[in-house]
Amino acid sequence: MSFDIALSGINAVNSQLDTISKNIANAGTYGYKASRANFSSMYAGSQATGVEVTSHTQSVDVGGGVLTTGRALDASIDGRGFFVSRDVSGATTFSRVGIFSVNADGYLTDAMGGRVQGYAAVPNSPALGAMGDLRVPTGQIPAQASDAVKYVGNLSADWTVPVVAPFDPGDMQSFNSSMVTPLYDSLGMQHSLTQYFVKSGPNQVIVHYTLDGAVLGTSTTIDFGPDGQIVSPLGSVPLALGTPTGAAPLAIDLDYTGTTHFAGEAVTTANSANGYASGTLIGVQIEEAGALVASYSNGQKQRIGTLALATFPDEGSLQAISGTRWVSTNASGAPLYFAAGTGMAGTVNAGTLEQSNVDITAELVTLMSAQRNYQANSKVISTESQMIQSLMQAI
């Protein structure tokens, strides 16, 4: 009986050594979770018959260190949650390893080639779309015509009424100052809107306009109060700019809110228009909050999706299919999906990777303990063998 008990101890220690060796070997594996062998006594009725390893526990809930890589498609999770992927068989797997890339078909994939799951972007909205495979659109994004201009500045109260009248864009003595704003039409062609500021009286400035040098038959009168703040117009001023060749009619809303009329230098603090030319895809990156953002040659960035994170009622009951990948079970409960930083999900750190949570020092201490246990059980077997041998010789 003692021989069988010691043999069961050696078998159990061998299983523990396998677990320890896997932990040590994966100390440098991104997202790896250390395992522990759990021992249990074996009984036949009330009689102890030995020991066995009844289960292995992965420390799924213990995070590893964070390594900054700077790579655009690397990401780690701070807190609860798993990245979600769909493998070639269609099965959904979960991992803490955020090493992503874009395959030849434009899909965002994980390190094993599975398609990463996330929420599609909703055009012109921060809302989350349907969950599914994240795909990067290839080719060009179309041009967007400008339809809004924001101008803020100080139109100096020291200006005097120009000596030359009426306004003539070719005569600098007929206006006090000017400012050029680039605009885009529906084809993505760039145009220059020039604003000419003409002092017309106390606390009043008239703005004349040209588009690509052609005078527009419209103007805007800006009135200021005695405190130097704008009185009118309040809000946007609609401005029709005509129809560029081959493009749709170009019209903008020009907003002067915040413009002042103080003595001193005339200063422009804001002069911007929306709209842009067409552009081609030049890169993709993961940003904070798990947003997948595409960059284009025209300087534009567009959110094309958001990574989904999965949480579980019992993460410890997930079934490991490798040291860094899991599938759900009945015991773990169904996955709950969130965007990063919402619900029970942690946050996503871009340009970083989670390291293994293996504690080498603790593993070596456990290894030495296992070695002593192995030697003790071996000694029992050796002693029993000697006793049997002595008994046989005595007989």
C-alpha positions in Angstrom: 0.0 0.0 0.0 2.8 2.5 0.9 4.4 1.7 -2.4 1.2 2.7 -4.3 0.8 5.8 -2.2 4.4 6.9 -2.9 4.0 6.2 -6.6 0.8 8.3 -6.7 2.8 11.1 -5.1 5.5 10.8 -7.8 2.9 10.9 -10.5 1.3 14.0 -9.0 4.6 15.8 -8.6 5.4 15.0 -12.3 2.2 16.7 -13.3 3.1 19.7 -11.0 6.6 19.8 -12.7 4.9 19.9 -16.1 2.9 23.0 -14.9 5.9 24.7 -13.4 8.0 24.1 -16.6 5.2 25.6 -18.8 5.0 28.7 -16.5 8.8 29.2 -16.6 9.0 28.6 -20.4 6.2 31.2 -21.0 7.6 33.9 -18.7 8.2 36.0 -21.8 5.0 35.2 -23.6 2.7 38.2 -24.0 -0.6 37.8 -22.2 0.3 34.4 -20.7 -1.4 33.5 -17.4 0.4 31.3 -14.9 -1.2 27.9 -14.0 -1.1 26.1 -10.7 -1.6 22.4 -10.0 -4.1 21.6 -7.4 -3.6 18.4 -5.3 -6.2 16.3 -3.7 -6.1 13.1 -1.5 -7.4 9.8 -2.9 -9.6 7.6 -0.7 -11.0 4.1 -1.0 -13.8 4.4 1.5 -12.2 5.8 4.6 -8.7 4.5 3.6 -6.2 7.0 2.1 -4.8 5.6 -1.1 -2.6 8.4 -2.3 -2.7 11.8 -3.9 -3.5 13.2 -7.4 -3.7 16.5 -9.3 -7.4 17.1 -9.7 -7.3 20.4 -11.5 -5.2 23.2 -12.8 -6.0 26.9 -12.1 -4.9 29.7 -14.3 -4.5 33.1 -12.7 -6.7 34.8 -15.3 -7.7 37.7 -13.1 -4.0 38.7 -12.3 -2.6 41.2 -14.8 0.9 41.1 -16.1 3.2 44.1 -16.5 2.7 46.5 -19.4 5.4 46.9 -22.1 5.3 50.0 -24.2 6.0 49.0 -27.9 4.9 52.1 -29.7 3.5 49.9 -32.5 0.3 51.4 -33.9 -1.7 48.1 -33.8 -0.6 46.9 -30.3 -3.0 47.3 -27.4 -3.3 46.1 -23.8 -6.2 46.0 -21.4 -6.1 47.8 -18.0 -8.6 46.0 -15.9 -11.2 43.4 -16.7 -12.0 42.1 -20.2 -10.7 40.1 -23.1 -10.2 40.9 -26.8 -12.6 39.0 -29.0 -11.7 37.1 -32.1 -13.4 34.7 -34.5 -11.2 32.0 -35.8 -11.2 30.3 -39.2 -13.8 27.7 -38.0 -16.1 30.5 -36.8 -15.6 29.8 -33.1 -15.3 32.8 -30.8 -12.1 33.0 -28.7 -10.9 35.4 -26.1 -7.4 36.7 -25.3 -5.5 39.4 -23.5 -2.9 39.5 -26.3 -3.4 42.7 -28.3 -1.1 42.0 -31.2 -3.1 43.0 -34.3 -2.6 43.5 -38.0 -4.6 44.1 -41.2 -4.7 41.1 -43.6 -4.8 41.2 -47.4 -8.6 41.4 -47.3 -8.6 44.4 -45.1 -9.7 42.6 -41.9 -8.2 43.4 -38.5 -6.7 40.1 -37.3 -5.1 38.9 -34.1 -1.7 37.1 -33.8 -3.3 33.7 -34.7 -5.1 35.1 -37.8 -8.5 35.3 -36.2 -10.7 38.2 -37.2 -11.0 40.7 -34.4 -14.5 41.6 -33.3 -15.7 45.1 -32.6 -18.4 47.8 -33.2 -18.7 49.4 -36.6 -18.5 53.2 -36.8 -21.7 55.2 -37.5 -21.0 58.0 -40.0 -21.0 61.4 -38.4 -21.9 60.0 -35.0 -20.0 58.9 -31.9 -22.5 56.0 -31.5 -21.5 52.4 -31.8 -22.7 50.4 -34.7 -23.3 46.6 -35.1 -20.8 44.2 -33.7 -18.9 42.0 -36.1 -15.6 41.7 -38.0 -13.6 44.9 -38.1 -12.6 45.8 -41.6 -10.5 48.7 -42.9 -11.9 50.3 -46.0 -9.4 50.3 -48.8 -9.0 52.9 -51.6 -9.8 56.6 -51.4 -12.3 58.5 -49.2 -14.3 61.0 -51.3 -13.8 64.7 -51.0 -16.1 66.7 -48.7 -17.1 70.2 -49.8 -16.6 73.0 -47.3 -19.8 74.4 -45.8 -18.6 76.2 -42.7 -16.0 78.8 -41.9 -15.0 80.0 -38.4 -13.3 83.4 -38.1 -12.3 85.0 -34.8 -10.0 88.0 -34.4 -9.6 91.5 -33.2 -10.6 94.1 -35.8 -8.6 97.0 -34.5 -10.5 100.0 -33.1 -7.5 102.1 -34.2 -8.3 101.6 -37.9 -9.5 104.6 -39.8 -11.9 104.7 -42.7 -9.9 104.0 -45.9 -9.1 107.0 -48.1 -10.0 105.2 -51.3 -13.6 104.2 -51.9 -15.3 102.1 -53.1 -13.6 98.9 -52.2 -11.2 97.5 -54.7 -9.3 94.3 -53.9 -6.5 95.5 -56.2 -6.0 98.7 -54.2 -4.6 98.2 -50.6 -5.7 101.7 -49.6 -9.4 100.7 -50.0 -9.3 98.2 -47.1 -7.7 97.9 -43.7 -6.8 94.2 -43.6 -7.5 90.9 -45.4 -7.4 87.2 -44.6 -7.4 84.1 -46.9 -9.2 80.9 -46.0 -8.7 77.7 -48.1 -12.0 76.0 -49.1 -12.8 72.8 -51.0 -15.6 72.1 -53.5 -17.4 68.8 -54.0 -14.6 67.5 -56.3 -11.9 68.2 -53.8 -10.5 71.2 -55.7 -9.1 73.9 -53.4 -10.3 77.5 -53.6 -9.2 80.6 -51.8 -11.8 82.7 -50.0 -10.4 86.2 -49.2 -12.1 88.4 -46.6 -11.4 92.1 -46.9 -12.1 94.2 -43.8 -13.1 97.8 -44.3 -13.6 100.3 -41.5 -16.9 102.1 -42.3 -17.6 104.1 -39.2 -17.4 104.0 -35.4 -17.7 100.4 -34.2 -18.5 99.1 -37.6 -16.6 97.0 -40.2 -17.8 95.9 -43.6 -16.4 92.6 -44.9 -16.1 92.1 -48.7 -15.3 88.8 -50.3 -13.5 87.3 -53.3 -13.2 83.7 -54.4 -10.1 82.9 -56.3 -9.7 86.6 -57.0 -13.2 87.1 -58.3 -15.2 89.7 -56.4 -18.5 88.3 -54.9 -21.4 90.6 -55.0 -22.1 90.4 -51.3 -20.7 91.8 -48.1 -21.3 91.5 -44.3 -21.6 94.4 -41.9 -20.2 93.7 -38.4 -21.3 96.0 -35.6 -19.6 96.2 -32.3 -20.8 97.6 -28.9 -19.0 100.2 -26.8 -17.5 97.3 -24.9 -15.7 96.1 -28.0 -17.9 92.9 -28.3 -19.7 91.9 -31.4 -23.4 93.0 -31.6 -24.3 91.7 -35.0 -24.3 89.4 -36.8 -25.0 86.9 -34.0 -24.6 83.4 -35.4 -23.6 82.3 -38.8 -23.9 84.3 -42.0 -24.9 82.3 -45.1 -22.6 83.1 -48.1 -23.2 81.8 -51.6 -19.9 81.4 -53.5 -21.1 80.3 -56.9 -20.5 77.1 -58.8 -16.9 76.0 -59.5 -16.4 74.3 -62.8 -17.8 70.8 -62.8 -18.6 70.9 -59.1 -21.8 71.4 -57.1 -22.7 74.9 -56.0 -20.4 76.1 -53.1 -22.0 77.8 -50.1 -20.8 78.3 -46.6 -22.0 79.5 -43.2 -19.5 82.0 -41.9 -19.3 82.5 -38.2 -17.8 85.7 -36.6 -18.8 84.9 -33.0 -16.1 85.9 -30.6 -14.6 88.6 -32.9 -13.8 91.9 -31.0 -13.1 95.5 -31.7 -10.4 96.7 -29.3 -7.6 99.2 -29.8 -4.2 97.8 -30.7 -3.0 95.3 -33.1 -5.4 93.4 -35.4 -4.9 89.8 -34.5 -6.5 86.6 -36.0 -7.0 83.8 -33.5 -9.1 81.4 -35.6 -9.5 81.0 -39.3 -10.6 77.6 -40.4 -13.0 75.8 -42.7 -14.2 72.3 -42.8 -14.0 70.1 -45.9 -11.1 68.3 -47.5 -9.8 66.8 -50.8 -10.1 63.1 -51.5 -7.4 60.9 -49.8 -5.9 57.5 -49.9 -5.4 55.2 -46.9 -1.8 55.5 -45.5 -2.1 53.8 -42.1 -4.3 52.4 -39.3 -3.8 52.7 -35.6 -5.6 51.9 -32.3 -6.2 54.9 -30.2 -7.4 55.3 -26.6 -10.7 53.8 -25.8 -10.1 51.1 -28.3 -11.0 53.2 -31.4 -9.6 51.9 -34.7 -8.6 54.9 -36.7 -7.6 55.2 -40.3 -5.3 57.9 -41.5 -5.5 59.3 -45.1 -3.1 61.2 -47.3 -5.3 64.4 -47.1 -4.5 64.6 -43.4 -7.9 63.3 -42.3 -8.5 60.7 -39.7 -11.7 58.6 -39.5 -12.8 56.2 -36.8 -13.7 53.0 -38.6 -14.6 50.9 -35.6 -14.1 50.3 -31.9 -12.7 47.1 -30.3 -15.1 45.0 -28.3 -14.1 43.7 -24.9 -15.7 40.7 -23.3 -16.3 40.1 -19.6 -17.6 37.0 -17.8 -19.5 36.3 -14.6 -16.7 33.7 -13.7 -13.5 34.3 -15.6 -11.8 31.5 -13.7 -14.1 28.9 -15.4 -13.1 29.8 -18.9 -11.6 26.8 -20.8 -8.0 27.4 -21.9 -7.1 26.3 -25.4 -3.6 27.7 -25.0 -1.8 29.8 -22.4 -3.2 32.9 -23.9 -6.5 32.0 -25.4 -9.8 30.8 -23.9 -13.3 29.8 -24.9 -16.5 30.3 -22.8 -18.1 27.4 -20.9 -21.4 26.9 -19.1 -19.6 27.5 -15.8 -18.0 30.8 -17.0 -21.3 32.2 -18.2 -22.1 33.9 -21.5 -19.8 36.7 -22.5 -20.9 40.3 -21.9 -19.6 42.7 -24.5 -18.7 46.3 -23.9 -16.6 49.1 -25.5 -13.5 49.9 -23.5 -14.1 51.9 -20.4 -17.8 51.2 -20.3 -19.8 48.7 -18.2 -17.5 46.2 -16.5 -14.8 46.4 -19.1 -11.4 47.9 -18.4 -9.7 50.5 -20.6 -7.5 50.0 -23.6 -3.9 51.3 -23.7 -2.7 51.8 -27.2 0.9 51.0 -28.2 1.4 48.6 -25.3 1.3 44.9 -24.7 0.5 42.9 -21.5 3.3 40.8 -20.4 3.2 37.3 -18.7 2.1 37.3 -15.1 4.5 34.5 -14.2 6.5 35.2 -11.1 9.9 33.5 -11.8 11.0 33.6 -8.1 7.8 32.0 -6.9 8.0 29.3 -9.6 11.6 28.5 -8.6 10.5 28.2 -4.9 7.7 25.9 -6.0 10.1 23.9 -8.1 12.4 23.3 -5.1 9.4 22.2 -3.0 8.3 19.8 -5.7 11.8 18.4 -5.9 11.8 17.7 -2.2 8.4 16.0 -2.5 9.7 13.9 -5.4 12.8 12.9 -3.4 10.7 12.0 -0.3 8.3 9.8 -2.3 11.3 8.2 -4.1 12.8 7.5 -0.7 9.7 5.8 0.5 9.7 3.5 -2.6 13.5 2.8 -2.1 13.0 2.0 1.6 10.1 -0.3 0.9 12.1 -2.1 -1.8 14.9 -2.7 0.7 12.5 -4.0 3.3 11.0 -6.4 0.8 14.5 -7.5 -0.3 15.6 -8.1 3.3 12.4 -10.0 4.0 13.0 -12.3 1.0 16.5 -12.9 2.1 15.4 -13.8 5.6 12.9 -16.3 4.2 
